């Protein structure tokens, strides 16, 4: 169990993994998508708070940059121009 957060006991992590194993693949996938959506929302809120002057397009560009990294973001910009 290498993926146990430092604020979680081993017993709590075991229980969580047990529950996740009982869920079917569709339920686990749904949870994964919800977590991804939640992360994107948090990143977007952070960008908006740090850059209140950004318009919607610039906010979405910055969210994308933060989520995929600078190197891949620069490749996307090179391919698409500024049209994301």
JOWO-V775949 format. One record per pair of residues at least 12 apart in sequence whose ideal C-beta (glycine too) atoms are under 8 Angstrom apart, sorted by the first residue. I is the first residue (numbers start at 1). J is the second residue. D is the distance in Angstrom with one decimal. If there is no record, write none. Layout:
{{I:J:D} {I:J:D}}
//
This chain:
{{1:13:5.8} {1:14:7.4} {1:17:7.4} {39:67:8.0} {40:63:6.6} {40:67:7.0} {43:63:5.2} {43:66:5.5} {43:67:6.3} {44:59:6.5} {44:60:8.0} {44:63:5.1} {47:59:5.4} {47:62:4.7} {47:63:5.7} {47:66:7.2} {57:84:7.3} {60:84:6.7} {61:82:7.9} {61:84:5.5} {64:76:7.5} {64:84:6.5}}
//
